[in-house]
Amino acid sequence: MMDRLINMVMRQVVSRVVGKGIDFGAEQMARRTGGGGEQAELSGEQRAQVRNTKRNARQAMRLARRIGRF
């Protein structure tokens, strides 16, 4: 019983951490410029692309979990 509770809590924590990592990584990829290390502000179109990238990554994670159950 205790192991189920621990697994439930750990799953929620890991899910949140992975979600934050996806958000951060997508933002950083979108902000990259040439090679100088400077970061630019995102335009409206770039923000939409970041949202799409995040959505696609989350959908891929869900699909992988569903496939892994079988």
N, C-alpha and C positions, 0 to 999 in steps of 0.2 A: 504494500500500500504506500509506504513512504517513498519507494523508488518511483512510483507513478507520479507522485506529487513533485518530486525533484525533477523528473523528466519534463513535466508540464511547464514548470517555471523556467527551466533551462531552454526549452523550445521557444518560449516567448521572448526571453532575453536575447537569444541568438538571432531570432527573427528581426528584432528591432535593430540590433547591431548590424546585421547584414543589410537591412534597408537603409540605414544611415550611411553605410559604406557605399552602397550603390548611388545614393544621392550625391555624396561627396565626389566620388569618382567621375560621375557623369558631368558634374559642374566643372571639375578640373579639366577634363578632356575638352569641354566646350570652350573654356577660357584660354587654352593654350594658343600662343602666338608663335611666330617664327622659331627662334631657338634662344632668344635672349633671356628667357625666364620671366619676362613681364607678363602680367595678366591683364586682359582687357575686360571691359564691361560687356555683358551679353545684350545683343539686340533682341527684339521681339521674336524674330524668326529663329534665332539660336535658342531662345528659351523654349520655344515650341519643340524644337528638335531634342532638347534635353528631356522634356517631358515625355516625348515619344520613346526615347532611349530607355528611360526609367521604366516606363510601362512595359516595354518589350522585355527588359531584363526580369521584371517581376513575373511576367507571364511565363517566361522560360523556366524560372525557378519553380513555379507551380506545376508546370507540365513535367518537369523532372521528378518532382515529388510524386505525382500521380503515376508516372511510369515505374518509379522505384517500388511502388506498393505491390505490383504484380509479380 
